[in-house]
Amino acid sequence: MGVAVTQFKFEKLNTSIEKHRTSGSQDTKLNLEFGSSPRLVGGTSFVKQAALDQVQVKLLSQAAIHSMDETRKILMKWRRQGHCLADIYLQGITAASRLIGELWATDELDFANINIAFSRLHRALHEFSTEFLAEGRGESNGLSLLLMTEPGSHHGMGAFMLSEFFRQAGWRVMLLAPQDITDFKRMFLSDWFDAVLLSISTDRQIDSVSQTVSELRDTTVNPDLKIYVGGPMACISPSLLNWAGTSLLDKDAAQTLEIVTQAVHASTPSFSEEFRHIRSLQNC
């Protein structure tokens, strides 16, 4: 495919909090089933596809809080009911993450447990990754994306999910988590990109990041570079992300992919077409 990816380092679970697994063979079976498409077996009846409504979302959020095994069981049940992975990601996992966040905001869930729940959903995305990407176009489209979180961020699930949609569509994706502003600058200027997406989760570094983006905007290799700012803060306080020379994104992953792809294709070609062609040949 010619797709190069820098894997996001998502939060590791505190294994001491996980319940002790009583059967190694059972755990292996769950992992084997998780990344596989549902198969019809003689004598097996499947429940008619049920809508991923608020009831189903609540079940997933509770499962993520409880254990990884319970999380897998809910997701596999949805797959066997006929739900595609894109719908599970957007209508199930995204909505469950939002609900878990609300539990923390109302003090119904402490910080440690919310991070564990998010980590389980994040792990689920990684376990589904091979199957999800296999449903894509299977070839590079010649476009390159830099997807970065704010410096020092520990919130990577949304960024990882977004990267999967772009990868599935044939984009070359670099998903990076800079440690500080110096690291942020280096990554921003590290290569040719058709678009840069910045995922901002908190307001702690908005001023420094926005100032840095303003300084870097005119020094990038691509004069037609499209810069987008999104993430949780795009929904919480969008007014804080109205940075000069950037576009605000508060859509889901599928809509974001469509918006960015259309914008890149509609931009003035200049010498970028030739450069992208050279890069695509290098990545083959």
N, C-alpha and C positions, 0 to 999 in steps of 0.2 A: 504493500500500500504506500510505502514511502512516508509513513507517519511517525514523527518523532515526538515522544511525550516525556515530560518530566513529572514523575509521580508525586502527588501531594502527600505529605507526611501527616496522616490524620491521627487524631488523639488515640492513644493506646488505652485499652481498658485496664482498670485495676483488677487484676485477676483474683485478688483476695476477696473482692466483693461479689464476684460471680459465684453462683451456687455450684457445689461440687457435682461433676457429672458422674453418674453411677455406672455408665456403660460406655466404654470406648468405641465399641462396634456401633452403638446407636448414634454417637456423634459423627462417626465416619459416614454412616448412611445419610444423615441429614445434610452433610456437606456435599455428598455426591448428588443428592436430589436437587439441591438448591440452584445449581447452575445449569440444570437440564430443563429442556422443554417438556411439558406434561405429555405423557404417552398414554394412549388408550390401551387398556388391558382387558382381556376377556372377562366378562362378568362384573366389570367395574362400572358403576354409574356415577356421573359427575353432576354436581349441583348446577342448576341453571345459573348463568352469569348474573350475579347480583351487583347492583350499583355500588361504587365506592363512595358511599354517603358518610355522613357524620358518625353514624354508628360504627361502620367499618374502620373509619379513621381513628376513633376512640379505642377500638380493640387493638389496633397496631401501636398506638402510643402507649397503652398499658403494657403490651407485650415487650416493647422496647425498654420500658422502665423495669420490667421483671427479669428478663433473661434473653440471651441471644438465641437460644433454642426456640423460645416462644415467638420471637420476632420472625425467625425463618418459617415456622409453621404457618403463621398468618400470611406471609408473602407467597408461600408455595400454594396455599389454599386459593389465593387470588389467581395465581397462574393457572391452576387446574380448572378454575371457573371460566377461563378464557380471556382474562384481562391481559392486554399487551403491556410490555415493560414500560413504554412511554407513559401510559395511563397510570400504572402503578407508581412511577416516579413522581408524576405531576399531581395526581389526585390523591395518592395514598401517602407516600413518604414525605412529600413536601407539606401536605396538610397536617400530618402527624407531628412533624417537627414544629410547626407553628403552634399546635395545641400544647405540646410539651413546654414550649417557651412561655405560653400563657400560664401554665401551672406554676412555673418559677416566678413569673411576674406577680402572681397572687399569693406567693409564699406557700403554695401547696406542695412544692417540690424544692428540695435544697439544691445548692449549686453542684455538689458532688454527683448527685443522682441525675441531674439534668445532663451533665457532661457524659455520664455513662450511657444514658439513653441515646443521646446524639451519636456517640461513638458506635453503638450497635447498628443504628440506621446507616451510618457511614460505611461500616463494614459490609452491610448488606449490599450497598451499591458496588463495592469492590467485588463481591462474590458474584454479582450478576453481570459484571463488566464484559466478560468475554461474549456472553450470549447477546447482550445489548448491542455491542459493536458489530457482531456478526449480522445483525438485521439491517445494517447500513449499506451504503453504496459500494463499499469494498475497494474503492480506489481514491487516490488523492485528487482533490479539486484544484490544487495549486495555491490555495490560500493559507495564510499563516496567522495564528492568533497567540498573543501573550495574555494569559489570564493570571492576575496577581491579587493576592489579598493585601490588606494593609500590613505594614511592618509589625512583626511580633504577634500576629493574629493567631488565635487557637481555634478559630471557627472556619473549618475547611469543607464541610459537607456540601454546602450549596455550590461552592466553587467547583468541587469535584463533579457534581452532577451536571453542571453547566458544561464543563469540559467534555463530558461524555457525549452530549448532544452534538457538539461541534466535531468531535472526532468521528462520530457515526456518520456525519454528513461529508466527511472527507477532508476536513481541515487538519493542518499540521498544528498541534497544540503544545504550548509550553505552559504548564501549570506550576506556578512558583509561589513560595511563601518567604518573602524577604525577612531577614532578622531585624534590620534597622533601615534608616533612610539611605545610608551609603550603599547598602545591598540593593535597595529599591532602585536607585539610580543606575547601578551597574546592570541589573537585569533589564531595565527599561531600554537601555541602549545596546544590549548584547547582540542583537540580530535584526534582520529585516522582518517587519511584521506588517500585515495588512490592517490589523486592528488590535487594539489593546483594551482589555476589560479589567477594571479595578473593582474588587469586591470589598466594600467598606462595612464592617460589622459594628464599630463603635465610633464615638465622637472624640476619642482620646487624641488622635493624630490627624484630624481632618485639616487643620491649618497647615501643618508641615507637609502633608502629602499634596494638598492642592497647590501650595507654593512650588513644590518640587516638580509637579506635572507642568505647571506654567513655564518653568525654566527649561524643562526637557523638550517641550513640544516642538520647538523650532530647531532642535539639534538632532532629531531622529533621522535615520537613513531614508525612510520613506516620506516624501513631502506630502503625500496624500493620506497619511496615517489617520485612521479613525480611532478616537479615544472615547471610551464609554465608562461611566461610573454607576455602580449599582450595589447590590448586596442588601443586607437587612436595613441599613440606614436609608436606603432609597424609599422604603415604606414607612420607616419611623419618623425621619426628619428630612424629606426630600429637598427642602430649601437650603440645607447645609451642603448639598452636593451640586449646586448650580455653579460649576466652575467654568471659567472662560475657555473656549476651545474644546469643550467636551460635551457629550450628550448624556442625559440621565436615562437610566434603564430601570424600570420597576415592573417588568413583565416576567413571565415564567420562562423556563429554559427554552422551550420550543419557540415561543414568540421572539425571544432574544436572538436566537439563531437566525430566524427569518429577517428580522430588522437589520442585523449586522451584515448578513450576506447581501441583502438588497442594496445597502448603502455602499458597500465595497464595490459591487459590480457597477453601480451608478456613478462612481467617482471618476474624475478626469484621468484617463490612462497615463499620461506623461510617459516617463521611462519605466514605470512600475511594472507594466505588462512584460517587458523584456526581462526585468530582474526576476519576476516571479517564475517566468519560464525557465530561467537558468537554475533557480533554486529547486524547482520541481524535478529537473533532470538530475541534480545532485542527490536528491532524496530517493530516487528510484533504486 
